Amino acid sequence: MIKRFFLLSGLCMFLSVSAQKTHTVIKGDNPYNISKKYGITIDELQKLNPKIKDGKLAIGDVLNVKGGSAAVVKVTSASVSSSKTGKIYLQPKQTIYGITKQYRISEADLRKLNPELDSHMKIGDEITLPIDSIKKYGGNLATVAPAKPTEAPVETVLPSNTKTKVDSGNEKSTTVHTSSSQDEYATYTVEQGDTVFSIVNKFGITIDELIALNPDLSRGLKTGMVLKIKKLDAAYTKKSGDALSIVLMLPFGYSTNETQYRSMAVDFLTGAKLAIERNAANGQKLDIKIVDSGNEASFKSSLTQINPNNTDLIVGPFFKSNVIDLLDFTKNQKIPVVAPFANSPELYNYSNLIIVETNDQTYSDKIVEEVKAVYSDQKIYIVADSKRENANYIKANLEKAVKNANVAIVSSAADIQLDQNMMTGQSAPVIAILASDNDNVGEAFSSRMIALSKEVQGMKAFSLYSVPSFEKKVDELSQASLVYLMDRKINTDGSFEKEILAAYKAKYCKTPGKYAVIGFDVMNDMLARENKKGEIFKQMNKVQTQLATKFEFVKSKTNGAYVNTGFRVIRLVP
């Protein structure tokens, strides 16, 4: 009779809950406590009521709560009539609802055994449960006799892993929480203005997943809270201890539906893959993970895909602000980070950063050095671009480097005029410098140099950059003794270059584009230096030229970044 009564009462309870199809919002209601009340998840509540997706409820709103079938599990589950109880330790993914569901106990019974359940609920807390439920539904757990006797015999159930290590997160960034060697989480520190909904949207998870990892959220979101976001990708666990774990962060933009940099990223990847396959074929053990770094605004969410404790090298991202975010994310591990394009003084303080892009200041210093070597009182013209930064830098340093320098910055090559000898009245050669990488400006510069060199011998021309007209007019420009700096230009006569170009064409049925060349050069150069785990910084003094790029790294400062100063000097001789 007792058994029949229990089942009947459970059935009545189930029917009464199922019949409740709507809920009228009262003061103090929120999506969490409403979903808990009706035994449904927050995501289910949202699906039934799309209008609450922004998390805002108004008193008097009528919500659809049909579908709370989970209530039957709570009611017809084990009662607390058993005289024996045991304890479990609260785990990262456990919630009150999850405990009732796993251990087949009603929430009311759970609260009877644990009166303080909501007050200080945190990972590692002891939760009292019927021992039969623990043994039956607790999984592979070890039981340990209690340290102190209680009114009823108590057995304490311990999870197999009990040691916890927490790495504190960097404020305003995503970081990593490690609770054991196999239990690692990305975390996020809540900033002012954040909401639960903005956080789940940022990281692409559900509210239930977020609350399951962060039970304290049931009491509200607070600035400064460190939230677990998701467990790090278990698939990205090194299978071989001597394999190099490498992450490529490329701005495909699939997660944000942006295509602005996608072709650039895809092109870069084709070249990088060729370098990876080439080195793997030669016996190098590589473990490669490709991460869509999205755009600058969404970048932080992509960091959750990286396990900094299990990564040997990161190539990317492309943009300066993202590079800084990544360096902050990996500051404890000091993982070598390779920036293919970002080069700024703001980056020079990071000792684990490798900057590939040779900056304009390095080129400008070389031009000053070249001009100083041939200067003999000629007037100096600098053809500038609209910003004039490089032109101003060159002018200032020339005035320091040579005596009585007469330097003029002009906006057009047509403004370059032959000097006039004050004694004889005859035209005299001048020095002309191109400080713009615009192809049209370069074409005009070439034409002007050719014309002036026909009028007078001794013209000297220099350029910070290589422009197409220089290769087309080699013979004519040699009369002006043109010297220009060049990087990322393929020597198609070289045997190595021929081999790589043929391999790329065989693989992709086309010649490599600009970013494919950079992708190959960067990856091939770094793999050549990191041929053994932890070797890359020991090999940074090697000067290497890949398909089109010369790599010559120097320290920007003591304990600073490695910056590429490599370039090639092309001299056209009459």
N, C-alpha and C positions, 0 to 999 in steps of 0.2 A: 504493500500500500504506500509505503513511504517512497519507494522508487517511482511508482506511478505518479504520485503527487509532484515529485521533483520534475519529471519530464513534462507533466502537464503545465506546471507553473512556468517552466522554461519556454514552452510553446506559446503560452499566453503572452509572455514578455516579448517574444520574437514577433508575434502578430501585432502587438501594440506599436512596436517600433516601426515595423514595415508599413503599417497603415499611416504613419506620420509622413506625409509627402511634402510638407512645407514647414518652414521655420520663420518666425517673425523676429527680426533683429531687435534686441534690447540693449540697454546700456551695458558696456563692458564686453560685448560680443566681438569676436574676431574670427577669421577663417579657421585658425587652429582649434579654438575651443568648440566651435560649431561642428567641425569635422569629427573631433574626438567624441562629442556628445552622440552623434548619430552613427559612429562606427564606420565612417568612410574616410578616404584620404583627402588631403587638401586639393590634390589634382582632380579627384573625382568631383569634389564640390565645385571647383572652377569650371569643369566641363558642363555641369548641370546649370551653372550660373555664370556665364561669360562676363557679365558686367562687374564681377568682383575681382577680375584679374589684376586690377591696379591696387588691390588690397584695401580699398576704401569701402566701408559699410556705413549706411545711415540708419539710425534708429527708425524702425517701422518697415524697413525693407523686408520683402517676403522672398525667402530663398527656397529653391527646390532641393530637398534632401532625400528624395526617393533613391532607393538602392542600398540602404545600409544593411546589407545581408551579413556583415561581419558581426552584428550583434548576436546572432545565433551561436556563434563560436564562444562568445563571452559567457552566455547564459548557461549553456549546456555543458560547460567544461567542468574540470575537477573542482570540487568544493574544498573548503579548508577544514573539513571534519577530521582529516588525518591528524593524529597527535604528533607526528614527526614533521619537522620543518628543516630546511637547509638554507644555505645562502649561495648566491652567485655574485660575481663582481660585474658591475655595469660596464659593458663594452662600448667601443666608439659608435657603433651603428645602432645601438639599442635605444628604444623609446618605450614609454609606458604601454602604448598600443602594441608595439612589437613584442614586448614581454608577455602580455596577455594572450596574444595570438600564438606565440611559440609554445608557451607552457600550459595552454588551455585552462586559463584561470580568468575569472571575471575581474573587471577593474575594481569592483567593490571589494571583492575578497583580497585582491592584491593590496588595496589600501588599508584593509584591516590588519594585514600582516606588516605593513610598512606605513605607519601614520605620517611620517615625515617625507613621503615620497617626492613631493613637489618642491620642498623647501630648499634642499641643497643637493639636487640631483646632478652628479658629475661622474665622469669616467672613473672607475675604480671603486665606487660606492658599493656597499653590500646591500643586496636585495634579498629579503626573506621570501621563500617559496615552499610549498609542500615538497618534501623530499622525493615523493613518488613522481611528481611532475618533473623534477630536476633530472632524476635518473632516466625517466622515459623520454623526455623531450630535449634534454640538455646537450645531446651530442656527445662527442668524445672528450669528456671532462674528467679530471682526476678528483677524487673525494678525499678530504682530509678531516680527521676528527677535530671537533671544536676544542679551543684552548680552555674554555670555561664551561662548566655544566650549566644547563638551563632547565627551566621547568619541564620541558620535553626534550628528549635527546635531539641534538642538532648536529648535522653534518655540514661542513663548509665545503662548497664546490669551487675549485680554483680552475681558471682557464689554463691551458698548457703554457701560454706565454704571459708572464706577469710583469716583466721588466718594461719600464716605459722611459723613453728619452725624448725630450721635447727641445727642438731647436727654435728659439724665439724668432718670430718673423720680423722682417723689416717693415716699419710702418709705411703705409701707402703703397705696398707691393704685395705680390703673391709670393709665398715662400713655402718651405717644406717642413712638415711635422713628421717626425719619425717615432713610432711607438714600438717598433722592433725592426729587425733586419728585413722582415717580409711584410711590414705593415706601415707603409709610408703614404703621407697625405700632403697634397698641396693645401696651403692655408691662405687666408686673406684677412687683412686687418681692416676693420670697418672704419670708413671715413665719414666725416660730417656730410650729411645729405644722402647717404646711402639708405636704401630701403631693402627689405627682403626681396622684393620683386626686381629691383635693379640689379641685385647681386646674382639672382638665379638667371636673369637674362644675360648678364655679362659672362657668366661661366657656362651657360648652356646646360643647367641641371634643373631638376624639379624641386619644388618647395619641400616635398616629402623627403627627398634625398638630403637636402640641406638640414632639415630638422632632425633627421635620423642621425646625422653626424654631430649635430649641435643641439642637444636637448634644451640647453639654456635659452634658446631662441623663443621657447614658449612663454618666457617671461619678458620678452621684448628685445629689440635690437638696440645696442648702445655703441656709440663711437668708441673705438679702441678695442672692441671685442676681436679676438682672433678666432676666425671661423675655419673649420675644416671644410674644404670644398669638394674634393673627391679623392679617392684612392688613386695613387699614381699607377700608370699603365703597367700591369703585371707582365705584359708581353715584353716590355722593355727591361728585362733582367738578363744580364750577360750570361750566356750559356757557356762561354769559354773565358776563363780568367785572363788569358793572354790576348784576347781580341780587343781591338780598339773600339770603344763605344763613341760614335760620332753622331752629332745631331746637326742637320741642316735646317736653318730657319729661313724660309723663303716666303715672300708676300704674294701668295697665290690669290688670296682674298675670297676663297670659296665660302668660308664661314660668314663673311660679311656681304657677299654678293657684289664685290667690287672687282673690276677688271683692269684698273689703271696700271698695275704693275705685274699683271699675270703673265703676259708674254715675255717680259724681262725675266721673271722668275723661272718660267718653263725653259727658256733659252739657257739660263745659267745652269739649271739642273741637268740639261743634256750634256753639257761639257763636264760637269762634276761627275756624272755617272760614268762617263768614258774613263776619267782618271781613276775612279773607284774600281771599275772592272779591270783596268790595266794593272793596278797595284795588287788586287786580289789574285789575279792570274799569276803574278810573280811570287805568291806565297804569303802575302800580308793578310792577317786575320782581321776582318773588319765587321763591325756590328753597326749598321747605319739606320738612323731614324730620321724621317723627313717630317718637319712640322710646318703647317701653314701658319705663318706669323701674322696673317691678316693685315690690317692697316695700323697706323700709329695709335688710333684710339682704342682698338680692340686687342692690342698686342699682349697686354698683361694676362688675358685669359689663355693665350697660347702657352704661357709658361707652365701651366698645370700639366702639360704633356711631357715635361722634362724632369728626369730624376737626377738632380745635381750630384747625388752621392754615387751615381753609377754612370757617369759621363766623363770621357777623357778629352773631348774636343768639341767645340761648337763653332760652326761656320755660319755667319749671319748674326743678327739680322742686317738689313740694308740701311736703316735710317738711324741717325745719331741718337734721337730720344729713346728709341727702342734698345740700342746698344747699351745706353746707360741703365735702363731698366733691367736688362739681362745681367749686366755686371753687378748691380746691386743684389740681384737674385742669387748669383753664384759667388758672392764675396767671401763666404766661409770656406768654400771648396777651392777657390782660385783656379777654376777650370780655364784652360786656354780658350779665349774667345777671339775669333778672326772676323774683323770688320772689313768686308770687301770694298765698300765705298765710302763709309763715314770717316772723315779726317778733320778733327777740330781740336784746338788746344784744350777744350773741356774734357777731352778723352785721355789726355796725356798722363793723368795721375794714376791710371789703373795699370798695375804691374802685370796683370794676366791678359792684357789686351794686345792683339797683333793687328796693326793698321796696314792694310794693303795699298791703299790709294796714296800715291806720292803727291804731296800738296804743292800748290803753286809757289809757295815761298821757297821750297827746295829748288824748283825750276828757276825762279827769279835769281836766287843766289848764284846759280851756275851761269846765268846770262851775264850778271855783273862781273863774275870772274873772267869770262871769255872776252868781254868788252875791254876790261882793264888790260888784258894781255896785248891788245892791238892798238890801244888808244894812243894818239899822238896829236893832241890839240884839235881834233875834228869836232864839229858840232854834232850833237847826238839828238836824234828824233825818236820818240816813242809813240807808236800808233796804239791808242788805247781803246778799250771797249767802253760801254756806257758807264760801268761802275768805276773804272779807273783805279781800282785797288792795286792791281799788279803794277800798273804804270807808275803810280805814286811810290810804291815800295822800291821799284827799280831806280827811279830818279833819285830818291833819298840816299840809297846806298851807293849809287854811282858818284854822287857829289861827295860822299865820304871816301870813296876808294881812289878817285883820280883827282889830280890837282887842276883847279880852275875849270872844272867841267861846265860846259854850256849845254844844258839839257832842256829840250822842249817837248811837252806832251801835246800831241795832236790827235784829232778824232778821225782824220782821213789820211790815207797814203798820199793823196794829191797835195797835201800841205808840206810834204818833204821837198825841200829845195837844196840845190847844191850851194855850198858856201862860196863866198867871194874872197879871194886873196886881196887884202887891203893894199899890198905893195904892187902887185902886177895887174890886179883887176880881173884875173882869170878865175874860172870856176874851179872849186876845190871839192874833193870827195867828202862825204859825210858818213856817219854811222847811223843806221836805221834799225830799230827794234820793233818787232811785231809782238804786242802783248794782248792779242785777242785770238780766240779759237774759232771765230766765225769764218766759215769757208769763203763767203763773199768778200769779207774784209781781207782775208788771206789772198784771194785772187787779185784784188786791187793792189795789194802790197807787192806781189810778185811782178805784176805788170810795171809798177813804178820803179822797182829796183832794176828791172831789165832795161827800161828806158834810160835811167840815169847812168847805168854802167856803160851804156853806149856813148854817152856824152863825155865821160871822164873815167879814167882808170883809178883804181884804189878804193872803190866803194866797198863798204863792209855792212853786211846784212845779218841780222840775228832774229830768231823767233823762239818764243817759249813753247810753241806747239807745232805739230806737223799738220799741214793742211794739204788737200788734194793737189793743188796747183804745184806744189814743190816737186812732186814726182813726175808731173807732166812736163815740167820746164827745167829739167836738171841742167842741161848744157847752158841755157841762157843764164840761169841763176848762179851758176858756178863763176860767172864773170863778176858777180857781186860778192864772191867768197861767202855764200850763205852758210851759216851754222844754225842748225835747229835741233831742238830736243824732241825725242820721240820715245813713246812707250806703247806697248800693246800693238806692235806691228810685226806681222809674221814674215820671217825670212823664208820665202817659198823654195829657196835653193838648198836649205839645210836638210840633212838626212832625217833628223829627229822630227822636224816640222813636216816633212813629206809623209812620214809614217803616221803621225797623228792625224793629219788632214785626210789621209786615205782611210784610216780607221773610222773617223767621224762620218765621212761620206758613205762608207759601207754600212754603217749602223743607222744613219738617219736620212740617207739619200739626198744630202745637200751639204754645202760648205758651211762651216760654223759661223754664226753671227757674232757680233761684238760681245754679247753677254755669255754666249757659249764658250768663247775663247777665255773670258775672264773666269768662268766657272771651272774650266779645265785647269787653267794655270794655278788658281788659288788652291784647289783640291790636290792637284799633283804635287805642288810645292810643299804643302803642309804634310801630306802623307810621306814625302821624302824625308822631312825633318822628324816626324813622329813615327819613325819606323819601329820604335819600341815604346812601351807605355812609359809616360813621364819624361820622354827624351826631347820633346819639342823645344823647350826653352834652352836646353843645352846645345841645340843645333842652330840657334838663331844667327850665329855669326857667319854662317855659310852664305856666299853669294851664288845665287842660282838664277839661270834664265830658262823659262819654260817656253811654251809655244810662242808667246808674244810679249811676255812681261818679264822684266828684270827685277829680281827680289834681292834687295840689299838693306837689311834691317839694322837700325841703330836705336839705342835707348833714347827716348825723348828727354829723360832726366833720370837721376838715381831713383830706383824703385818706380820708374814710370813705364809707360807703354813702349812696345817695340813699333817703330814707324819705318815704313819702306821709303828709302831714299833712292831707289834704283831708277835709272833712266838710261837711254842711249843717246849719244851725241853724234849727229850726222854732219859731216863737213863736206861741202862741195868745193872742190879745188879747180881753179881755172886750167 
